[in-house]
Amino acid sequence: MPVVEMRASDEDRQRIVAALERHTGAGRLTLDEFAQRVDVVTQARTLADLDAVVRDLPAEPVADGPQRPELLWVFAVAILTLVMLGVFVALR
């Protein structure tokens, strides 16, 4: 029995288009090549179809942690603000 290929999701397609945008920005693809590949991505039915679109491009590095550490500070300040607001409301 033949192996059934996994169907691609909209999220998979969006991920590939984002990768194509980064490769175009890095000068690996022309705008025409980008447009042609995006057209293929929108019509892709399987993950193999999507893989074929980026097969000749270098793999992108995988992030080990948050790319924007300042967001951690924003989150910490927001939590502190909520705690202080809770204390203020409780004392009122």
N, CA, C and O atoms as a GROMACS GRO file, in nm:
protein
  368
    1MET      N    1   0.085  -0.119   0.000
    1MET     CA    2   0.000   0.000   0.000
    1MET      C    3   0.089   0.124   0.000
    1MET      O    4   0.183   0.130   0.080
    2PRO      N    5   0.065   0.224  -0.086
    2PRO     CA    6   0.149   0.343  -0.093
    2PRO      C    7   0.136   0.429   0.033
    2PRO      O    8   0.031   0.433   0.097
    3VAL      N    9   0.245   0.497   0.064
    3VAL     CA   10   0.245   0.587   0.179
    3VAL      C   11   0.168   0.713   0.142
    3VAL      O   12   0.193   0.773   0.038
    4VAL      N   13   0.075   0.753   0.227
    4VAL     CA   14  -0.004   0.874   0.204
    4VAL      C   15   0.075   0.991   0.259
    4VAL      O   16   0.116   0.990   0.374
    5GLU      N   17   0.096   1.093   0.177
    5GLU     CA   18   0.170   1.211   0.221
    5GLU      C   19   0.081   1.297   0.311
    5GLU      O   20  -0.040   1.306   0.292
    6MET      N   21   0.146   1.360   0.408
    6MET     CA   22   0.075   1.447   0.501
    6MET      C   23   0.025   1.572   0.430
    6MET      O   24   0.097   1.634   0.352
    7ARG      N   25  -0.098   1.607   0.458
    7ARG     CA   26  -0.156   1.727   0.400
    7ARG      C   27  -0.098   1.852   0.467
    7ARG      O   28  -0.071   1.851   0.587
    8ALA      N   29  -0.081   1.956   0.390
    8ALA     CA   30  -0.029   2.083   0.442
    8ALA      C   31  -0.143   2.165   0.499
    8ALA      O   32  -0.255   2.164   0.447
    9SER      N   33  -0.113   2.236   0.607
    9SER     CA   34  -0.212   2.324   0.668
    9SER      C   35  -0.186   2.468   0.624
    9SER      O   36  -0.083   2.498   0.565
   10ASP      N   37  -0.280   2.556   0.655
   10ASP     CA   38  -0.260   2.698   0.625
   10ASP      C   39  -0.139   2.751   0.703
   10ASP      O   40  -0.064   2.835   0.652
   11GLU      N   41  -0.120   2.703   0.826
   11GLU     CA   42  -0.006   2.746   0.906
   11GLU      C   43   0.125   2.702   0.840
   11GLU      O   44   0.222   2.778   0.839
   12ASP      N   45   0.127   2.581   0.784
   12ASP     CA   46   0.246   2.534   0.713
   12ASP      C   47   0.276   2.625   0.594
   12ASP      O   48   0.391   2.661   0.571
   13ARG      N   49   0.172   2.662   0.520
   13ARG     CA   50   0.191   2.750   0.404
   13ARG      C   51   0.242   2.888   0.447
   13ARG      O   52   0.331   2.944   0.383
   14GLN      N   53   0.187   2.942   0.556
   14GLN     CA   54   0.230   3.072   0.605
   14GLN      C   55   0.376   3.068   0.650
   14GLN      O   56   0.451   3.164   0.629
   15ARG      N   57   0.417   2.958   0.711
   15ARG     CA   58   0.555   2.941   0.756
   15ARG      C   59   0.651   2.943   0.637
   15ARG      O   60   0.758   3.004   0.643
   16ILE      N   61   0.612   2.876   0.528
   16ILE     CA   62   0.698   2.871   0.409
   16ILE      C   63   0.704   3.007   0.341
   16ILE      O   64   0.810   3.049   0.296
   17VAL      N   65   0.592   3.077   0.333
   17VAL     CA   66   0.592   3.211   0.273
   17VAL      C   67   0.681   3.304   0.355
   17VAL      O   68   0.755   3.385   0.298
   18ALA      N   69   0.674   3.294   0.487
   18ALA     CA   70   0.760   3.378   0.572
   18ALA      C   71   0.908   3.346   0.547
   18ALA      O   72   0.991   3.436   0.542
   19ALA      N   73   0.939   3.218   0.530
   19ALA     CA   74   1.078   3.180   0.500
   19ALA      C   75   1.120   3.237   0.364
   19ALA      O   76   1.232   3.285   0.349
   20LEU      N   77   1.031   3.230   0.266
   20LEU     CA   78   1.062   3.285   0.134
   20LEU      C   79   1.085   3.436   0.142
   20LEU      O   80   1.172   3.489   0.073
   21GLU      N   81   1.008   3.504   0.225
   21GLU     CA   82   1.028   3.648   0.243
   21GLU      C   83   1.167   3.676   0.300
   21GLU      O   84   1.235   3.767   0.254
   22ARG      N   85   1.208   3.597   0.399
   22ARG     CA   86   1.341   3.617   0.458
   22ARG      C   87   1.451   3.589   0.356
   22ARG      O   88   1.550   3.662   0.349
   23HIS      N   89   1.435   3.483   0.277
   23HIS     CA   90   1.536   3.451   0.175
   23HIS      C   91   1.541   3.557   0.066
   23HIS      O   92   1.648   3.586   0.013
   24THR      N   93   1.426   3.615   0.032
   24THR     CA   94   1.424   3.722  -0.067
   24THR      C   95   1.494   3.846  -0.010
   24THR      O   96   1.571   3.911  -0.080
   25GLY      N   97   1.467   3.876   0.116
   25GLY     CA   98   1.533   3.988   0.181
   25GLY      C   99   1.683   3.970   0.190
   25GLY      O  100   1.758   4.068   0.189
   26ALA      N  101   1.727   3.844   0.200
   26ALA     CA  102   1.871   3.815   0.207
   26ALA      C  103   1.936   3.812   0.069
   26ALA      O  104   2.058   3.796   0.059
   27GLY      N  105   1.856   3.827  -0.037
   27GLY     CA  106   1.909   3.832  -0.172
   27GLY      C  107   1.924   3.696  -0.239
   27GLY      O  108   1.988   3.686  -0.344
   28ARG      N  109   1.866   3.592  -0.180
   28ARG     CA  110   1.877   3.459  -0.240
   28ARG      C  111   1.775   3.437  -0.351
   28ARG      O  112   1.795   3.352  -0.438
   29LEU      N  113   1.667   3.513  -0.348
   29LEU     CA  114   1.562   3.501  -0.449
   29LEU      C  115   1.533   3.639  -0.508
   29LEU      O  116   1.539   3.740  -0.438
   30THR      N  117   1.501   3.641  -0.636
   30THR     CA  118   1.454   3.766  -0.696
   30THR      C  119   1.306   3.781  -0.664
   30THR      O  120   1.243   3.687  -0.615
   31LEU      N  121   1.252   3.898  -0.691
   31LEU     CA  122   1.109   3.917  -0.666
   31LEU      C  123   1.025   3.826  -0.756
   31LEU      O  124   0.920   3.778  -0.713
   32ASP      N  125   1.070   3.803  -0.879
   32ASP     CA  126   0.998   3.712  -0.968
   32ASP      C  127   0.999   3.570  -0.914
   32ASP      O  128   0.897   3.501  -0.915
   33GLU      N  129   1.116   3.525  -0.868
   33GLU     CA  130   1.125   3.391  -0.810
   33GLU      C  131   1.037   3.379  -0.686
   33GLU      O  132   0.970   3.278  -0.665
   34PHE      N  133   1.039   3.484  -0.604
   34PHE     CA  134   0.954   3.486  -0.484
   34PHE      C  135   0.807   3.470  -0.523
   34PHE      O  136   0.736   3.387  -0.466
   35ALA      N  137   0.762   3.550  -0.620
   35ALA     CA  138   0.622   3.545  -0.662
   35ALA      C  139   0.585   3.406  -0.717
   35ALA      O  140   0.478   3.355  -0.688
   36GLN      N  141   0.675   3.348  -0.796
   36GLN     CA  142   0.648   3.215  -0.851
   36GLN      C  143   0.637   3.111  -0.740
   36GLN      O  144   0.549   3.025  -0.743
   37ARG      N  145   0.727   3.118  -0.644
   37ARG     CA  146   0.726   3.020  -0.535
   37ARG      C  147   0.605   3.037  -0.445
   37ARG      O  148   0.548   2.939  -0.398
   38VAL      N  149   0.565   3.161  -0.420
   38VAL     CA  150   0.446   3.185  -0.338
   38VAL      C  151   0.323   3.127  -0.408
   38VAL      O  152   0.234   3.072  -0.343
   39ASP      N  153   0.319   3.139  -0.540
   39ASP     CA  154   0.208   3.081  -0.616
   39ASP      C  155   0.204   2.929  -0.598
   39ASP      O  156   0.096   2.871  -0.583
   40VAL      N  157   0.320   2.866  -0.600
   40VAL     CA  158   0.328   2.721  -0.578
   40VAL      C  159   0.283   2.687  -0.436
   40VAL      O  160   0.211   2.589  -0.415
   41VAL      N  161   0.325   2.768  -0.339
   41VAL     CA  162   0.288   2.743  -0.199
   41VAL      C  163   0.138   2.749  -0.181
   41VAL      O  164   0.080   2.665  -0.112
   42THR      N  165   0.073   2.847  -0.242
   42THR     CA  166  -0.072   2.860  -0.224
   42THR      C  167  -0.148   2.743  -0.284
   42THR      O  168  -0.261   2.714  -0.243
   43GLN      N  169  -0.088   2.675  -0.380
   43GLN     CA  170  -0.153   2.561  -0.443
   43GLN      C  171  -0.106   2.427  -0.385
   43GLN      O  172  -0.159   2.323  -0.422
   44ALA      N  173  -0.008   2.429  -0.295
   44ALA     CA  174   0.047   2.306  -0.239
   44ALA      C  175  -0.058   2.231  -0.159
   44ALA      O  176  -0.136   2.289  -0.084
   45ARG      N  177  -0.058   2.100  -0.177
   45ARG     CA  178  -0.153   2.015  -0.104
   45ARG      C  179  -0.086   1.935   0.007
   45ARG      O  180  -0.150   1.900   0.106
   46THR      N  181   0.043   1.906  -0.010
   46THR     CA  182   0.112   1.822   0.088
   46THR      C  183   0.237   1.893   0.142
   46THR      O  184   0.283   1.992   0.086
   47LEU      N  185   0.290   1.839   0.251
   47LEU     CA  186   0.414   1.893   0.307
   47LEU      C  187   0.529   1.872   0.210
   47LEU      O  188   0.622   1.953   0.205
   48ALA      N  189   0.524   1.764   0.132
   48ALA     CA  190   0.629   1.740   0.032
   48ALA      C  191   0.626   1.848  -0.075
   48ALA      O  192   0.731   1.891  -0.123
   49ASP      N  193   0.506   1.892  -0.113
   49ASP     CA  194   0.495   2.002  -0.210
   49ASP      C  195   0.561   2.128  -0.155
   49ASP      O  196   0.630   2.200  -0.228
   50LEU      N  197   0.540   2.155  -0.026
   50LEU     CA  198   0.598   2.274   0.036
   50LEU      C  199   0.750   2.260   0.048
   50LEU      O  200   0.823   2.356   0.025
   51ASP      N  201   0.796   2.141   0.083
   51ASP     CA  202   0.939   2.117   0.096
   51ASP      C  203   1.011   2.142  -0.036
   51ASP      O  204   1.123   2.193  -0.038
   52ALA      N  205   0.947   2.105  -0.146
   52ALA     CA  206   1.009   2.123  -0.278
   52ALA      C  207   1.034   2.270  -0.309
   52ALA      O  208   1.126   2.303  -0.383
   53VAL      N  209   0.952   2.359  -0.252
   53VAL     CA  210   0.964   2.503  -0.278
   53VAL      C  211   1.091   2.561  -0.215
   53VAL      O  212   1.149   2.655  -0.269
   54VAL      N  213   1.133   2.507  -0.102
   54VAL     CA  214   1.249   2.563  -0.031
   54VAL      C  215   1.368   2.468  -0.028
   54VAL      O  216   1.467   2.495   0.040
   55ARG      N  217   1.361   2.358  -0.100
   55ARG     CA  218   1.465   2.256  -0.096
   55ARG      C  219   1.602   2.309  -0.135
   55ARG      O  220   1.703   2.265  -0.080
   56ASP      N  221   1.609   2.403  -0.230
   56ASP     CA  222   1.739   2.454  -0.277
   56ASP      C  223   1.789   2.574  -0.196
   56ASP      O  224   1.892   2.633  -0.230
   57LEU      N  225   1.719   2.609  -0.088
   57LEU     CA  226   1.759   2.722  -0.004
   57LEU      C  227   1.822   2.669   0.125
   57LEU      O  228   1.786   2.561   0.172
   58PRO      N  229   1.916   2.744   0.184
   58PRO     CA  230   1.977   2.698   0.309
   58PRO      C  231   1.874   2.693   0.422
   58PRO      O  232   1.780   2.772   0.428
   59ALA      N  233   1.896   2.597   0.510
   59ALA     CA  234   1.807   2.584   0.625
   59ALA      C  235   1.823   2.706   0.715
   59ALA      O  236   1.933   2.761   0.728
   60GLU      N  237   1.714   2.747   0.776
   60GLU     CA  238   1.719   2.862   0.865
   60GLU      C  239   1.753   2.815   1.005
   60GLU      O  240   1.709   2.708   1.047
   61PRO      N  241   1.831   2.893   1.079
   61PRO     CA  242   1.866   2.852   1.215
   61PRO      C  243   1.742   2.846   1.305
   61PRO      O  244   1.649   2.925   1.290
   62VAL      N  245   1.745   2.752   1.396
   62VAL     CA  246   1.635   2.736   1.492
   62VAL      C  247   1.670   2.818   1.616
   62VAL      O  248   1.780   2.809   1.669
   63ALA      N  249   1.574   2.897   1.660
   63ALA     CA  250   1.597   2.982   1.777
   63ALA      C  251   1.596   2.897   1.904
   63ALA      O  252   1.507   2.813   1.922
   64ASP      N  253   1.695   2.918   1.992
   64ASP     CA  254   1.702   2.844   2.117
   64ASP      C  255   1.614   2.905   2.225
   64ASP      O  256   1.568   2.835   2.315
   65GLY      N  257   1.593   3.033   2.218
   65GLY     CA  258   1.515   3.100   2.321
   65GLY      C  259   1.447   3.222   2.263
   65GLY      O  260   1.445   3.240   2.141
   66PRO      N  261   1.391   3.305   2.350
   66PRO     CA  262   1.324   3.424   2.302
   66PRO      C  263   1.420   3.514   2.224
   66PRO      O  264   1.532   3.538   2.268
   67GLN      N  265   1.374   3.563   2.111
   67GLN     CA  266   1.456   3.650   2.029
   67GLN      C  267   1.449   3.795   2.077
   67GLN      O  268   1.531   3.878   2.038
   68ARG      N  269   1.351   3.825   2.162
   68ARG     CA  270   1.334   3.962   2.208
   68ARG      C  271   1.327   3.964   2.361
   68ARG      O  272   1.218   3.963   2.417
   69PRO      N  273   1.442   3.967   2.428
   69PRO     CA  274   1.442   3.963   2.574
   69PRO      C  275   1.372   4.082   2.638
   69PRO      O  276   1.330   4.074   2.753
   70GLU      N  277   1.358   4.193   2.564
   70GLU     CA  278   1.289   4.308   2.624
   70GLU      C  279   1.142   4.278   2.650
   70GLU      O  280   1.080   4.342   2.734
   71LEU      N  281   1.086   4.181   2.578
   71LEU     CA  282   0.947   4.142   2.604
   71LEU      C  283   0.932   4.082   2.743
   71LEU      O  284   0.827   4.095   2.805
   72LEU      N  285   1.036   4.016   2.791
   72LEU     CA  286   1.035   3.961   2.926
   72LEU      C  287   1.022   4.073   3.028
   72LEU      O  288   0.950   4.060   3.127
   73TRP      N  289   1.092   4.183   3.004
   73TRP     CA  290   1.082   4.298   3.094
   73TRP      C  291   0.944   4.361   3.090
   73TRP      O  292   0.889   4.398   3.194
   74VAL      N  293   0.888   4.371   2.973
   74VAL     CA  294   0.752   4.427   2.961
   74VAL      C  295   0.654   4.339   3.037
   74VAL      O  296   0.567   4.390   3.108
   75PHE      N  297   0.668   4.209   3.022
   75PHE     CA  298   0.580   4.116   3.093
   75PHE      C  299   0.597   4.132   3.245
   75PHE      O  300   0.499   4.134   3.318
   76ALA      N  301   0.722   4.144   3.292
   76ALA     CA  302   0.748   4.158   3.435
   76ALA      C  303   0.687   4.287   3.489
   76ALA      O  304   0.629   4.287   3.597
   77VAL      N  305   0.700   4.396   3.415
   77VAL     CA  306   0.642   4.524   3.458
   77VAL      C  307   0.489   4.513   3.460
   77VAL      O  308   0.426   4.567   3.551
   78ALA      N  309   0.430   4.445   3.365
   78ALA     CA  310   0.285   4.429   3.362
   78ALA      C  311   0.237   4.350   3.484
   78ALA      O  312   0.136   4.385   3.545
   79ILE      N  313   0.308   4.243   3.518
   79ILE     CA  314   0.271   4.163   3.636
   79ILE      C  315   0.284   4.246   3.763
   79ILE      O  316   0.196   4.242   3.849
   80LEU      N  317   0.394   4.320   3.774
   80LEU     CA  318   0.415   4.405   3.892
   80LEU      C  319   0.304   4.509   3.904
   80LEU      O  320   0.254   4.536   4.013
   81THR      N  321   0.265   4.567   3.792
   81THR     CA  322   0.156   4.665   3.792
   81THR      C  323   0.026   4.602   3.839
   81THR      O  324  -0.048   4.662   3.917
   82LEU      N  325  -0.003   4.482   3.792
   82LEU     CA  326  -0.125   4.413   3.835
   82LEU      C  327  -0.123   4.382   3.984
   82LEU      O  328  -0.224   4.395   4.052
   83VAL      N  329  -0.008   4.340   4.034
   83VAL     CA  330   0.003   4.311   4.178
   83VAL      C  331  -0.018   4.438   4.258
   83VAL      O  332  -0.091   4.437   4.357
   84MET      N  333   0.045   4.548   4.216
   84MET     CA  334   0.029   4.674   4.289
   84MET      C  335  -0.115   4.722   4.282
   84MET      O  336  -0.167   4.774   4.381
   85LEU      N  337  -0.180   4.707   4.169
   85LEU     CA  338  -0.321   4.745   4.157
   85LEU      C  339  -0.407   4.659   4.249
   85LEU      O  340  -0.499   4.710   4.312
   86GLY      N  341  -0.377   4.530   4.257
   86GLY     CA  342  -0.452   4.441   4.348
   86GLY      C  343  -0.436   4.483   4.493
   86GLY      O  344  -0.532   4.481   4.569
   87VAL      N  345  -0.314   4.520   4.532
   87VAL     CA  346  -0.290   4.566   4.669
   87VAL      C  347  -0.365   4.695   4.695
   87VAL      O  348  -0.426   4.711   4.801
   88PHE      N  349  -0.362   4.787   4.600
   88PHE     CA  350  -0.432   4.915   4.614
   88PHE      C  351  -0.582   4.892   4.631
   88PHE      O  352  -0.645   4.955   4.716
   89VAL      N  353  -0.639   4.804   4.551
   89VAL     CA  354  -0.783   4.777   4.558
   89VAL      C  355  -0.817   4.710   4.691
   89VAL      O  356  -0.920   4.739   4.752
   90ALA      N  357  -0.730   4.620   4.736
   90ALA     CA  358  -0.755   4.548   4.861
   90ALA      C  359  -0.749   4.643   4.982
   90ALA      O  360  -0.824   4.625   5.078
   91LEU      N  361  -0.663   4.742   4.978
   91LEU     CA  362  -0.649   4.837   5.088
   91LEU      C  363  -0.757   4.943   5.089
   91LEU      O  364  -0.775   5.011   5.190
   92ARG      N  365  -0.826   4.959   4.983
   92ARG     CA  366  -0.928   5.061   4.972
   92ARG      C  367  -1.050   5.029   5.044
   92ARG      O  368  -1.145   5.108   5.042
   0.00000   0.00000   0.00000
